[in-house]
Amino acid sequence: MSKLEQVLILDPPTDLRFRGPFTDVVTANLKLKNPSERKVCFKVKTTAPRRYCVRPNSGIIDPGAAVIISVMLQPFEYDPNEKSKHKFMVQTIFAPAAATDTEALWKDAKPDDLMDSKLRCVFELPSENDKVNDADSASKPAAVLNSSKLDVPVAGKAVSAALDDSEMKKILEECRRLQTEASKLNEENRQLRDEGVRLRKVQRGEHVTSNSSSALGLESRAGSLPSLLVVIAAIFLGFFLDDGSASDASSGSLLRCTRPVPVPNHPHADCFITVMIIH
């Protein structure tokens, strides 16, 4: 069975041309177009994979669609006497309508179903005329740019002045905002300091009040003790006088004497003790 003919249309069809100098990355584009009514799966291979970067290097092209392949040649030292032996191959296969896993499709593909096209790499250096043309094309935009700069120097100064004024206004507004925030922070700090002083005064007042109440309690207890002693002494004195009056009753004379005895710090401070003396 003969091999299938390539279904994709390649542009360029046979050569990939890279134009120097080759001190930087040089890119050549390859266009793949699918003129058929079926999906086509493609894959790009090269004999020098370390020298090139291909994006994208595989994929699926819908019917009637096209894709651009970027082939990037890495920098190298170019020798005009050395012929390039680098080649590329575009390998394709028809894909099912619902195909999504291209790796499985390539793995299960039969050799008779594969289609391929080969391209060789051509390295070119720019000629002297090309260099002159490139220099002229580069100088024209520069001249136009310089003339435009000369035509509008005043406008540029006005724009820069307007920008400076707007920036200055923004800076002043920011300074005012920062000053307002600083004053607010100072006011909050002052309020916190006053609150701390007030709390310390309250704590000191409570401490003094508790100490004074304790001292008053001690004084009241100390004052009640002598009153109790006086009452006890008066009771004993009454008993003693009663005994004396009983012994003197035989003399036939009776003398009653009332002598008030004050009781200090007693609830009934005006009480007194009556003493009976009998002769």
Accessible surface in RSA format (square Angstrom, percent):
REM  Atomic radii and reference values for relative SASA: ProtOr
REM  Chains: A
REM  Algorithm: Lee & Richards
REM  Probe-radius: 1.40
REM  Slices: 20
REM RES _ NUM      All-atoms   Total-Side   Main-Chain    Non-polar    All polar
REM                ABS   REL    ABS   REL    ABS   REL    ABS   REL    ABS   REL
RES MET A   1   196.25 101.6 109.38  72.4  86.87 206.8 100.13  85.1  96.12 127.3
RES SER A   2    96.52  81.6  77.08 102.9  19.43  44.8  54.20 115.4  42.32  59.3
RES LYS A   3   127.74  62.3  99.27  60.9  28.47  67.8  70.14  63.1  57.60  61.4
RES LEU A   4    70.48  39.3  61.28  43.8   9.20  23.1  63.56  44.6   6.92  18.6
RES GLU A   5   155.63  89.3 136.06 102.9  19.57  46.6  56.44 109.2  99.18  81.0
RES GLN A   6    36.04  20.2  15.46  11.3  20.58  49.0  15.46  32.9  20.58  15.6
RES VAL A   7    29.41  19.4  17.95  16.3  11.46  27.6  24.28  21.1   5.14  13.9
RES LEU A   8     8.67   4.8   0.00   0.0   8.67  21.8   0.00   0.0   8.67  23.3
RES ILE A   9    94.77  53.9  90.68  67.6   4.09   9.9  93.73  67.5   1.04   2.8
RES LEU A  10    18.18  10.1   6.71   4.8  11.47  28.8   6.71   4.7  11.47  30.9
RES ASP A  11    86.33  60.5  82.82  82.4   3.51   8.3  17.34  40.8  68.98  68.8
RES PRO A  12    42.59  31.0  42.30  38.6   0.29   1.0  42.59  35.2   0.00   0.0
RES PRO A  13    88.82  64.7  80.60  73.5   8.22  29.9  80.76  66.7   8.06  50.1
RES THR A  14    82.81  58.9  80.77  81.9   2.04   4.9  62.57  84.0  20.24  30.6
RES ASP A  15    24.62  17.2  23.18  23.1   1.44   3.4   5.47  12.9  19.15  19.1
RES LEU A  16     1.23   0.7   1.19   0.9   0.04   0.1   1.23   0.9   0.00   0.0
RES ARG A  17   125.55  52.7 108.05  55.1  17.49  41.7  43.90  60.0  81.65  49.5
RES PHE A  18     0.34   0.2   0.00   0.0   0.34   0.9   0.34   0.2   0.00   0.0
RES ARG A  19   119.35  50.1 109.75  55.9   9.60  22.9  47.51  64.9  71.85  43.5
RES GLY A  20     8.70  10.7   0.00   N/A   8.70  10.7   0.32   0.9   8.38  18.8
RES PRO A  21    89.51  65.2  83.54  76.2   5.97  21.7  84.03  69.4   5.48  34.1
RES PHE A  22     5.89   2.9   1.75   1.1   4.15  10.8   2.06   1.2   3.83  11.0
RES THR A  23   118.91  84.6  92.44  93.7  26.47  63.1  77.81 104.5  41.10  62.1
RES ASP A  24    96.02  67.3  95.31  94.9   0.71   1.7  28.77  67.7  67.25  67.1
RES VAL A  25    68.06  44.8  46.80  42.4  21.26  51.2  46.80  40.7  21.26  57.7
RES VAL A  26    19.98  13.1  17.00  15.4   2.97   7.2  19.98  17.4   0.00   0.0
RES THR A  27    71.92  51.2  42.00  42.6  29.93  71.3  28.20  37.9  43.73  66.1
RES ALA A  28    10.05   9.2   4.86   7.5   5.20  11.8  10.05  14.2   0.00   0.0
RES ASN A  29    92.10  63.5  75.57  73.0  16.54  39.8  17.54  42.2  74.57  72.1
RES LEU A  30     0.93   0.5   0.93   0.7   0.00   0.0   0.93   0.7   0.00   0.0
RES LYS A  31    84.58  41.3  83.79  51.4   0.79   1.9  29.58  26.6  55.00  58.6
RES LEU A  32     0.00   0.0   0.00   0.0   0.00   0.0   0.00   0.0   0.00   0.0
RES LYS A  33    91.13  44.5  91.13  55.9   0.00   0.0  33.85  30.5  57.27  61.0
RES ASN A  34     0.00   0.0   0.00   0.0   0.00   0.0   0.00   0.0   0.00   0.0
RES PRO A  35    71.46  52.1  39.13  35.7  32.34 117.5  44.27  36.6  27.19 169.0
RES SER A  36    27.12  22.9  14.23  19.0  12.88  29.7  24.05  51.2   3.07   4.3
RES GLU A  37   163.58  93.9 139.49 105.5  24.09  57.4  53.70 103.9 109.88  89.7
RES ARG A  38   133.84  56.2 129.45  66.0   4.39  10.5  53.19  72.7  80.65  48.9
RES LYS A  39    59.22  28.9  56.37  34.6   2.85   6.8  22.98  20.7  36.24  38.6
RES VAL A  40     0.00   0.0   0.00   0.0   0.00   0.0   0.00   0.0   0.00   0.0
RES CYS A  41     0.21   0.2   0.21   0.2   0.00   0.0   0.00   0.0   0.21   0.2
RES PHE A  42     3.65   1.8   3.65   2.3   0.00   0.0   3.65   2.2   0.00   0.0
RES LYS A  43    55.78  27.2  55.78  34.2   0.00   0.0  27.62  24.9  28.16  30.0
RES VAL A  44    14.10   9.3   0.64   0.6  13.46  32.4   0.64   0.6  13.46  36.5
RES LYS A  45    89.55  43.7  84.13  51.6   5.42  12.9  51.91  46.7  37.63  40.1
RES THR A  46    35.06  24.9  11.25  11.4  23.81  56.7  14.92  20.0  20.14  30.4
RES THR A  47    95.08  67.6  60.87  61.7  34.20  81.5  66.88  89.8  28.19  42.6
RES ALA A  48    14.97  13.8  10.05  15.5   4.92  11.2  14.97  21.1   0.00   0.0
RES PRO A  49    95.11  69.3  80.12  73.0  14.99  54.5  81.85  67.6  13.26  82.4
RES ARG A  50   228.25  95.8 200.08 102.0  28.17  67.1  77.88 106.4 150.37  91.1
RES ARG A  51    75.44  31.7  75.44  38.5   0.00   0.0  34.83  47.6  40.61  24.6
RES TYR A  52    14.85   6.9   0.09   0.0  14.77  38.4   0.18   0.1  14.68  18.1
RES CYS A  53    38.67  29.2  34.57  38.6   4.10   9.6  13.90  35.2  24.77  26.7
RES VAL A  54    15.75  10.4  11.86  10.7   3.89   9.4  11.86  10.3   3.89  10.6
RES ARG A  55   142.08  59.7 138.67  70.7   3.41   8.1  54.00  73.8  88.09  53.4
RES PRO A  56    55.29  40.3  51.61  47.0   3.68  13.4  55.12  45.5   0.17   1.0
RES ASN A  57    75.41  52.0  74.15  71.7   1.26   3.0   6.42  15.5  68.99  66.7
RES SER A  58    47.99  40.6  36.32  48.5  11.66  26.9   9.14  19.5  38.85  54.4
RES GLY A  59    20.73  25.6   0.00   N/A  20.73  25.6  20.55  56.4   0.18   0.4
RES ILE A  60    56.67  32.2  25.55  19.0  31.12  75.0  25.55  18.4  31.12  84.4
RES ILE A  61     5.79   3.3   2.96   2.2   2.83   6.8   5.79   4.2   0.00   0.0
RES ASP A  62    72.54  50.8  70.55  70.2   1.99   4.7  16.40  38.6  56.15  56.0
RES PRO A  63    62.66  45.7  41.02  37.4  21.63  78.6  41.50  34.3  21.16 131.5
RES GLY A  64    54.54  67.3   0.00   N/A  54.54  67.3  28.89  79.3  25.65  57.5
RES ALA A  65    39.74  36.5  31.29  48.3   8.44  19.2  39.67  55.9   0.07   0.2
RES ALA A  66    50.73  46.6  18.71  28.9  32.02  72.8  19.04  26.8  31.69  84.0
RES VAL A  67    38.74  25.5  34.07  30.8   4.67  11.3  38.74  33.7   0.00   0.0
RES ILE A  68    89.72  51.1  77.68  57.9  12.03  29.0  77.68  55.9  12.03  32.7
RES ILE A  69     0.00   0.0   0.00   0.0   0.00   0.0   0.00   0.0   0.00   0.0
RES SER A  70    33.56  28.4  33.56  44.8   0.00   0.0   9.36  19.9  24.21  33.9
RES VAL A  71     0.30   0.2   0.30   0.3   0.00   0.0   0.30   0.3   0.00   0.0
RES MET A  72    46.81  24.2  46.81  31.0   0.00   0.0  11.79  10.0  35.02  46.4
RES LEU A  73     0.81   0.4   0.67   0.5   0.14   0.3   0.67   0.5   0.14   0.4
RES GLN A  74    62.73  35.1  62.22  45.5   0.51   1.2  27.07  57.6  35.66  27.0
RES PRO A  75    65.59  47.8  44.78  40.8  20.81  75.6  45.08  37.2  20.51 127.5
RES PHE A  76    48.14  24.1  27.67  17.1  20.47  53.3  41.62  25.2   6.52  18.7
RES GLU A  77   171.85  98.7 147.21 111.4  24.65  58.7  66.30 128.2 105.55  86.2
RES TYR A  78    60.40  28.2  31.31  17.8  29.09  75.7  14.62  11.0  45.78  56.4
RES ASP A  79    66.03  46.3  61.24  61.0   4.79  11.3  19.76  46.5  46.27  46.1
RES PRO A  80    92.01  67.1  68.01  62.0  24.00  87.2  68.08  56.2  23.94 148.8
RES ASN A  81   139.80  96.4 108.65 105.0  31.15  75.0  31.20  75.1 108.60 105.0
RES GLU A  82   123.47  70.9 107.29  81.2  16.18  38.5  39.08  75.6  84.39  68.9
RES LYS A  83   178.96  87.3 165.44 101.5  13.53  32.2 113.08 101.8  65.88  70.2
RES SER A  84    39.86  33.7   4.80   6.4  35.06  80.8  11.82  25.2  28.04  39.3
RES LYS A  85   174.63  85.2 157.04  96.4  17.59  41.9 104.68  94.2  69.95  74.5
RES HIS A  86    32.43  17.7  31.48  21.9   0.95   2.4  12.75  13.1  19.68  22.9
RES LYS A  87   111.62  54.5 111.15  68.2   0.47   1.1  53.71  48.3  57.90  61.7
RES PHE A  88     3.20   1.6   0.85   0.5   2.35   6.1   2.61   1.6   0.59   1.7
RES MET A  89    43.90  22.7  43.50  28.8   0.40   0.9  34.06  29.0   9.84  13.0
RES VAL A  90     0.03   0.0   0.03   0.0   0.00   0.0   0.03   0.0   0.00   0.0
RES GLN A  91    20.98  11.7  20.98  15.3   0.00   0.0   0.00   0.0  20.98  15.9
RES THR A  92     0.00   0.0   0.00   0.0   0.00   0.0   0.00   0.0   0.00   0.0
RES ILE A  93     9.63   5.5   9.63   7.2   0.00   0.0   9.63   6.9   0.00   0.0
RES PHE A  94    51.47  25.8  41.55  25.7   9.92  25.8  41.55  25.2   9.92  28.4
RES ALA A  95     4.00   3.7   0.00   0.0   4.00   9.1   0.21   0.3   3.79  10.0
RES PRO A  96    76.50  55.8  64.49  58.8  12.01  43.6  75.78  62.6   0.72   4.5
RES ALA A  97    89.21  82.0  68.96 106.4  20.24  46.1  72.43 102.0  16.77  44.4
RES ALA A  98    92.91  85.4  66.27 102.3  26.64  60.6  76.84 108.2  16.06  42.6
RES ALA A  99    19.82  18.2   5.16   8.0  14.66  33.3  14.00  19.7   5.82  15.4
RES THR A 100   124.10  88.3  95.86  97.2  28.24  67.3  72.23  97.0  51.87  78.4
RES ASP A 101    86.88  60.9  75.25  74.9  11.63  27.5  34.60  81.4  52.28  52.1
RES THR A 102    34.91  24.8  32.91  33.4   2.00   4.8  11.44  15.4  23.47  35.5
RES GLU A 103   141.90  81.5 133.25 100.8   8.65  20.6  51.58  99.8  90.33  73.8
RES ALA A 104    42.25  38.8  37.22  57.4   5.02  11.4  41.46  58.4   0.78   2.1
RES LEU A 105    32.93  18.3  28.42  20.3   4.51  11.3  32.09  22.5   0.85   2.3
RES TRP A 106    37.28  15.0  22.41  10.8  14.87  34.9  22.27  11.9  15.01  24.3
RES LYS A 107   180.19  87.9 146.45  89.9  33.73  80.3  99.18  89.3  81.01  86.3
RES ASP A 108   110.64  77.5  83.86  83.5  26.78  63.3  34.75  81.8  75.89  75.7
RES ALA A 109    27.56  25.3   1.55   2.4  26.02  59.2   7.36  10.4  20.20  53.5
RES LYS A 110   140.84  68.7 139.59  85.7   1.24   3.0  83.12  74.8  57.72  61.5
RES PRO A 111   108.31  78.9 100.23  91.4   8.08  29.4 101.00  83.4   7.31  45.5
RES ASP A 112    76.78  53.8  74.07  73.7   2.71   6.4  10.51  24.7  66.27  66.1
RES ASP A 113    59.75  41.9  58.88  58.6   0.87   2.0   9.99  23.5  49.75  49.6
RES LEU A 114    35.49  19.8  35.49  25.4   0.00   0.0  35.49  24.9   0.00   0.0
RES MET A 115     1.98   1.0   1.98   1.3   0.00   0.0   0.00   0.0   1.98   2.6
RES ASP A 116    37.71  26.4  20.61  20.5  17.11  40.4   0.14   0.3  37.58  37.5
RES SER A 117    22.40  18.9  16.02  21.4   6.38  14.7  15.43  32.9   6.97   9.8
RES LYS A 118   144.77  70.6 125.12  76.8  19.65  46.8  67.79  61.0  76.98  82.0
RES LEU A 119     3.01   1.7   0.02   0.0   2.99   7.5   2.81   2.0   0.20   0.5
RES ARG A 120   129.76  54.5 128.16  65.3   1.60   3.8  45.20  61.8  84.56  51.2
RES CYS A 121     2.90   2.2   0.01   0.0   2.89   6.8   0.00   0.0   2.90   3.1
RES VAL A 122    24.83  16.3  22.57  20.4   2.25   5.4  24.83  21.6   0.00   0.0
RES PHE A 123    30.41  15.2  13.54   8.4  16.87  43.9  13.54   8.2  16.87  48.3
RES GLU A 124    63.37  36.4  59.49  45.0   3.88   9.2  26.01  50.3  37.37  30.5
RES LEU A 125    89.50  49.8  65.47  46.8  24.02  60.4  65.47  46.0  24.02  64.7
RES PRO A 126    26.43  19.3  15.99  14.6  10.44  38.0  16.76  13.8   9.67  60.1
RES SER A 127    56.85  48.0  46.80  62.5  10.05  23.1  49.55 105.5   7.30  10.2
RES GLU A 128   123.67  71.0 120.71  91.3   2.96   7.0  62.64 121.2  61.03  49.8
RES ASN A 129   111.96  77.2 110.07 106.4   1.89   4.6  19.82  47.7  92.15  89.1
RES ASP A 130    46.99  32.9  45.90  45.7   1.08   2.6   2.21   5.2  44.78  44.7
RES LYS A 131   105.63  51.5 100.03  61.4   5.60  13.3  55.51  50.0  50.12  53.4
RES VAL A 132    86.00  56.6  83.39  75.5   2.61   6.3  85.99  74.7   0.00   0.0
RES ASN A 133    88.59  61.1  83.47  80.7   5.12  12.3  25.00  60.2  63.59  61.5
RES ASP A 134    81.31  57.0  78.30  77.9   3.00   7.1  27.91  65.7  53.39  53.3
RES ALA A 135    60.33  55.5  48.20  74.4  12.12  27.6  56.64  79.8   3.68   9.8
RES ASP A 136    68.87  48.2  68.59  68.3   0.28   0.7  17.11  40.3  51.76  51.6
RES SER A 137    65.34  55.2  55.28  73.8  10.06  23.2  46.55  99.1  18.80  26.3
RES ALA A 138    68.30  62.8  49.96  77.1  18.34  41.7  58.71  82.7   9.59  25.4
RES SER A 139    62.02  52.4  53.82  71.8   8.20  18.9  46.73  99.5  15.29  21.4
RES LYS A 140   139.89  68.2 136.84  84.0   3.05   7.3  82.58  74.3  57.31  61.0
RES PRO A 141    80.78  58.9  70.86  64.6   9.92  36.1  76.68  63.3   4.10  25.5
RES ALA A 142    49.03  45.1  43.39  67.0   5.64  12.8  48.26  68.0   0.77   2.0
RES ALA A 143    59.69  54.9  50.94  78.6   8.74  19.9  55.71  78.4   3.98  10.5
RES VAL A 144   102.13  67.2 100.34  90.8   1.79   4.3 102.04  88.7   0.09   0.2
RES LEU A 145    98.93  55.1  96.41  69.0   2.52   6.3  98.76  69.4   0.17   0.5
RES ASN A 146    81.58  56.3  80.58  77.9   1.00   2.4  21.82  52.5  59.76  57.8
RES SER A 147    52.79  44.6  49.96  66.7   2.83   6.5  40.06  85.3  12.73  17.8
RES SER A 148    47.95  40.5  43.53  58.1   4.42  10.2  42.02  89.5   5.92   8.3
RES LYS A 149   128.38  62.6 116.11  71.2  12.27  29.2  74.45  67.0  53.93  57.4
RES LEU A 150   141.19  78.6 125.76  90.0  15.43  38.8 126.48  88.8  14.71  39.6
RES ASP A 151   111.51  78.1  81.36  81.0  30.14  71.3  26.53  62.4  84.98  84.8
RES VAL A 152    85.04  56.0  79.01  71.5   6.03  14.5  81.60  70.9   3.45   9.3
RES PRO A 153    66.33  48.3  56.43  51.4   9.89  36.0  64.67  53.4   1.66  10.3
RES VAL A 154   116.39  76.6 116.06 105.1   0.33   0.8 116.06 100.8   0.33   0.9
RES ALA A 155    51.76  47.6  43.10  66.5   8.66  19.7  49.38  69.5   2.38   6.3
RES GLY A 156    40.76  50.3   0.00   N/A  40.76  50.3  35.07  96.3   5.69  12.7
RES LYS A 157   151.18  73.8 146.28  89.8   4.90  11.7  90.94  81.9  60.24  64.2
RES ALA A 158    59.13  54.4  46.68  72.0  12.45  28.3  54.58  76.9   4.55  12.0
RES VAL A 159    88.14  58.0  85.51  77.4   2.62   6.3  88.13  76.6   0.00   0.0
RES SER A 160    53.04  44.8  51.01  68.1   2.02   4.7  39.43  84.0  13.60  19.1
RES ALA A 161    50.89  46.8  46.93  72.4   3.96   9.0  50.77  71.5   0.12   0.3
RES ALA A 162    60.48  55.6  50.47  77.9  10.00  22.8  55.78  78.5   4.70  12.5
RES LEU A 163   105.45  58.7 105.27  75.3   0.18   0.5 105.45  74.1   0.00   0.0
RES ASP A 164    92.69  64.9  87.80  87.4   4.90  11.6  27.86  65.6  64.84  64.7
RES ASP A 165    85.50  59.9  83.36  83.0   2.14   5.1  20.20  47.6  65.30  65.1
RES SER A 166    43.12  36.4  38.93  52.0   4.19   9.7  37.57  80.0   5.55   7.8
RES GLU A 167    90.02  51.7  90.02  68.1   0.00   0.0  32.23  62.3  57.79  47.2
RES MET A 168   107.86  55.9 107.17  70.9   0.68   1.6  91.79  78.0  16.07  21.3
RES LYS A 169   135.96  66.3 134.54  82.6   1.42   3.4  78.64  70.8  57.32  61.1
RES LYS A 170   129.20  63.0 123.43  75.7   5.77  13.7  75.95  68.4  53.25  56.7
RES ILE A 171    95.17  54.2  92.42  68.9   2.75   6.6  95.11  68.5   0.06   0.2
RES LEU A 172    83.39  46.4  83.01  59.4   0.38   1.0  83.06  58.3   0.33   0.9
RES GLU A 173   108.52  62.3 102.37  77.4   6.16  14.7  33.44  64.7  75.09  61.3
RES GLU A 174    76.80  44.1  74.76  56.6   2.04   4.8  36.69  71.0  40.11  32.7
RES CYS A 175    56.72  42.9  54.65  61.0   2.07   4.9  15.16  38.4  41.56  44.8
RES ARG A 176   143.46  60.2 141.72  72.2   1.74   4.1  63.41  86.7  80.05  48.5
RES ARG A 177   114.05  47.9 107.66  54.9   6.39  15.2  67.02  91.6  47.03  28.5
RES LEU A 178    91.34  50.9  86.52  61.9   4.83  12.1  86.99  61.1   4.35  11.7
RES GLN A 179   128.39  71.8 120.26  87.9   8.13  19.4  44.03  93.7  84.36  64.0
RES THR A 180    69.35  49.3  64.29  65.2   5.07  12.1  43.94  59.0  25.42  38.4
RES GLU A 181    74.95  43.0  73.67  55.7   1.28   3.0  30.31  58.6  44.64  36.4
RES ALA A 182    48.93  45.0  45.19  69.7   3.74   8.5  48.11  67.7   0.82   2.2
RES SER A 183    62.88  53.1  54.33  72.5   8.54  19.7  46.62  99.3  16.25  22.8
RES LYS A 184   128.03  62.5 123.30  75.7   4.73  11.3  73.97  66.6  54.06  57.6
RES LEU A 185   115.76  64.5 111.44  79.7   4.31  10.8 111.72  78.5   4.04  10.9
RES ASN A 186   101.17  69.8  95.32  92.1   5.85  14.1  26.46  63.7  74.70  72.2
RES GLU A 187    74.38  42.7  71.65  54.2   2.73   6.5  37.71  72.9  36.67  29.9
RES GLU A 188    96.96  55.7  95.81  72.5   1.16   2.8  32.95  63.7  64.02  52.3
RES ASN A 189    87.07  60.0  84.84  82.0   2.23   5.4  14.90  35.9  72.17  69.8
RES ARG A 190   104.44  43.9 104.16  53.1   0.28   0.7  45.86  62.7  58.58  35.5
RES GLN A 191    99.14  55.4  92.74  67.8   6.40  15.2  29.21  62.2  69.94  53.0
RES LEU A 192   130.85  72.9 121.32  86.8   9.53  24.0 121.86  85.6   9.00  24.2
RES ARG A 193   134.98  56.7 124.02  63.2  10.95  26.1  68.80  94.0  66.18  40.1
RES ASP A 194    71.15  49.8  65.09  64.8   6.06  14.3  30.26  71.2  40.89  40.8
RES GLU A 195    75.43  43.3  73.19  55.4   2.24   5.3  35.03  67.8  40.40  33.0
RES GLY A 196    22.62  27.9   0.00   N/A  22.62  27.9  21.56  59.2   1.06   2.4
RES VAL A 197    55.61  36.6  55.54  50.3   0.07   0.2  55.54  48.3   0.07   0.2
RES ARG A 198   123.31  51.8 120.95  61.7   2.36   5.6  65.72  89.8  57.60  34.9
RES LEU A 199    85.66  47.7  85.45  61.1   0.21   0.5  85.45  60.0   0.21   0.6
RES ARG A 200   125.72  52.8 124.60  63.5   1.11   2.7  51.79  70.8  73.92  44.8
RES LYS A 201   136.75  66.7 128.02  78.6   8.73  20.8  75.49  67.9  61.26  65.3
RES VAL A 202    69.34  45.6  61.96  56.1   7.37  17.8  68.58  59.6   0.75   2.0
RES GLN A 203   119.21  66.7 112.71  82.4   6.50  15.5  35.40  75.4  83.81  63.6
RES ARG A 204   166.15  69.8 162.09  82.6   4.06   9.7  58.36  79.8 107.79  65.3
RES GLY A 205    36.94  45.6   0.00   N/A  36.94  45.6  35.37  97.1   1.57   3.5
RES GLU A 206   114.82  65.9 104.92  79.4   9.90  23.6  45.20  87.4  69.62  56.8
RES HIS A 207   116.68  63.8 111.19  77.3   5.49  14.0  76.41  78.8  40.26  46.9
RES VAL A 208    97.46  64.1  96.60  87.4   0.87   2.1  97.11  84.4   0.36   1.0
RES THR A 209    89.98  64.0  87.39  88.6   2.59   6.2  64.35  86.4  25.63  38.7
RES SER A 210    56.10  47.4  49.45  66.0   6.64  15.3  47.76 101.7   8.34  11.7
RES ASN A 211    78.84  54.4  71.96  69.5   6.89  16.6  27.09  65.2  51.76  50.0
RES SER A 212    55.50  46.9  47.63  63.6   7.88  18.1  42.27  90.0  13.23  18.5
RES SER A 213    64.61  54.6  53.17  71.0  11.43  26.3  43.23  92.1  21.38  29.9
RES SER A 214    69.51  58.7  57.39  76.6  12.11  27.9  38.82  82.7  30.69  43.0
RES ALA A 215    47.57  43.7  43.49  67.1   4.08   9.3  46.78  65.9   0.79   2.1
RES LEU A 216   117.93  65.7 113.94  81.5   3.99  10.0 114.21  80.2   3.72  10.0
RES GLY A 217    23.49  29.0   0.00   N/A  23.49  29.0  22.79  62.5   0.70   1.6
RES LEU A 218   107.78  60.0 103.89  74.3   3.89   9.8 104.08  73.1   3.69   9.9
RES GLU A 219   115.12  66.1 104.82  79.3  10.30  24.5  45.06  87.2  70.06  57.2
RES SER A 220    72.44  61.2  54.62  72.9  17.82  41.1  54.38 115.8  18.06  25.3
RES ARG A 221   149.17  62.6 139.99  71.4   9.19  21.9  73.97 101.1  75.20  45.6
RES ALA A 222    64.43  59.2  49.92  77.0  14.52  33.0  57.84  81.5   6.59  17.5
RES GLY A 223    22.90  28.2   0.00   N/A  22.90  28.2  22.44  61.6   0.46   1.0
RES SER A 224    66.01  55.8  56.48  75.4   9.54  22.0  45.08  96.0  20.94  29.3
RES LEU A 225   105.22  58.6 102.12  73.1   3.10   7.8 105.22  73.9   0.00   0.0
RES PRO A 226    57.78  42.1  56.91  51.9   0.87   3.2  57.76  47.7   0.02   0.1
RES SER A 227     6.90   5.8   6.83   9.1   0.07   0.2   6.89  14.7   0.01   0.0
RES LEU A 228   102.90  57.3  99.36  71.1   3.55   8.9 102.40  71.9   0.50   1.4
RES LEU A 229   106.26  59.2 102.22  73.1   4.04  10.2 102.63  72.1   3.63   9.8
RES VAL A 230    42.12  27.7  39.56  35.8   2.56   6.2  41.72  36.2   0.40   1.1
RES VAL A 231    48.61  32.0  47.07  42.6   1.54   3.7  48.52  42.2   0.08   0.2
RES ILE A 232    75.36  42.9  75.28  56.1   0.08   0.2  75.36  54.3   0.00   0.0
RES ALA A 233    61.96  57.0  51.22  79.0  10.74  24.4  57.92  81.6   4.04  10.7
RES ALA A 234    17.13  15.8  10.60  16.4   6.54  14.9  14.30  20.1   2.84   7.5
RES ILE A 235    91.56  52.1  84.13  62.7   7.42  17.9  90.60  65.2   0.96   2.6
RES PHE A 236   138.18  69.1 133.53  82.7   4.65  12.1 133.79  81.1   4.39  12.6
RES LEU A 237    82.90  46.2  78.56  56.2   4.34  10.9  82.36  57.8   0.54   1.5
RES GLY A 238    21.19  26.1   0.00   N/A  21.19  26.1  21.06  57.8   0.14   0.3
RES PHE A 239   129.23  64.7 127.83  79.2   1.40   3.6 128.71  78.0   0.51   1.5
RES PHE A 240   144.99  72.5 140.58  87.1   4.41  11.5 143.62  87.1   1.37   3.9
RES LEU A 241    41.29  23.0  38.55  27.6   2.73   6.9  39.52  27.8   1.76   4.7
RES ASP A 242    82.49  57.8  77.90  77.5   4.59  10.8  24.46  57.6  58.02  57.9
RES ASP A 243   102.40  71.7  94.09  93.7   8.30  19.6  29.72  70.0  72.67  72.5
RES GLY A 244    32.73  40.4   0.00   N/A  32.73  40.4  32.22  88.4   0.50   1.1
RES SER A 245    15.59  13.2  12.40  16.5   3.19   7.3   2.03   4.3  13.56  19.0
RES ALA A 246    76.52  70.4  51.19  79.0  25.33  57.6  59.82  84.2  16.70  44.2
RES SER A 247    79.95  67.6  52.34  69.9  27.61  63.6  54.42 115.9  25.53  35.8
RES ASP A 248    62.38  43.7  59.61  59.3   2.77   6.6   7.72  18.2  54.66  54.5
RES ALA A 249    53.81  49.5  38.70  59.7  15.11  34.4  39.07  55.0  14.74  39.1
RES SER A 250   108.84  92.0  68.68  91.7  40.16  92.5  58.39 124.3  50.46  70.7
RES SER A 251    75.55  63.8  37.69  50.3  37.86  87.2  48.46 103.2  27.09  38.0
RES GLY A 252    72.27  89.1   0.00   N/A  72.27  89.1  37.65 103.3  34.61  77.5
RES SER A 253    50.34  42.5  44.56  59.5   5.78  13.3  46.39  98.8   3.95   5.5
RES LEU A 254   117.80  65.6  85.67  61.3  32.14  80.8  85.89  60.3  31.91  85.9
RES LEU A 255    89.72  50.0  89.05  63.7   0.67   1.7  89.72  63.0   0.00   0.0
RES ARG A 256   163.76  68.8 138.56  70.6  25.20  60.0  40.09  54.8 123.67  74.9
RES CYS A 257    41.48  31.4  37.81  42.2   3.67   8.6   9.78  24.8  31.71  34.2
RES THR A 258    71.82  51.1  46.62  47.3  25.20  60.1  35.03  47.0  36.79  55.6
RES ARG A 259   145.35  61.0 144.42  73.6   0.93   2.2  43.02  58.8 102.33  62.0
RES PRO A 260    91.68  66.8  80.95  73.8  10.72  39.0  80.95  66.8  10.72  66.6
RES VAL A 261    41.65  27.4  41.01  37.1   0.64   1.5  41.61  36.2   0.04   0.1
RES PRO A 262   100.79  73.5  92.42  84.2   8.38  30.4  95.25  78.6   5.54  34.4
RES VAL A 263     7.86   5.2   6.61   6.0   1.25   3.0   6.85   5.9   1.01   2.7
RES PRO A 264    71.32  52.0  61.11  55.7  10.21  37.1  71.14  58.7   0.19   1.2
RES ASN A 265   109.91  75.8  75.01  72.5  34.89  84.0  24.51  59.0  85.39  82.5
RES HIS A 266    53.84  29.4  43.59  30.3  10.25  26.2  24.25  25.0  29.59  34.4
RES PRO A 267   121.40  88.5  79.52  72.5  41.88 152.2  93.01  76.8  28.40 176.5
RES HIS A 268   121.58  66.4 119.49  83.1   2.08   5.3  73.99  76.3  47.59  55.4
RES ALA A 269    59.34  54.6  48.00  74.1  11.33  25.8  48.12  67.8  11.22  29.7
RES ASP A 270   127.27  89.1  99.65  99.2  27.61  65.3  51.32 120.8  75.94  75.7
RES CYS A 271    52.54  39.7  41.55  46.3  10.98  25.8  34.38  87.1  18.16  19.6
RES PHE A 272   113.59  56.8  89.75  55.6  23.83  62.0  89.93  54.5  23.66  67.7
RES ILE A 273    34.32  19.5  31.10  23.2   3.22   7.8  34.32  24.7   0.00   0.0
RES THR A 274    60.71  43.2  36.55  37.1  24.16  57.6  21.64  29.1  39.07  59.1
RES VAL A 275    12.83   8.4  11.57  10.5   1.26   3.0  12.83  11.1   0.00   0.0
RES MET A 276    69.38  35.9  64.85  42.9   4.53  10.8  60.03  51.0   9.35  12.4
RES ILE A 277    57.77  32.9  56.10  41.8   1.68   4.0  57.77  41.6   0.00   0.0
RES ILE A 278    39.25  22.3  38.94  29.0   0.31   0.7  38.94  28.0   0.31   0.8
RES HIS A 279    89.31  48.8  87.41  60.8   1.90   4.9  62.45  64.4  26.86  31.3
END  Absolute sums over single chains surface
CHAIN  1 A    20615.2      17826.5       2788.7      12637.4       7977.8
END  Absolute sums over all chains
TOTAL         20615.2      17826.5       2788.7      12637.4       7977.8
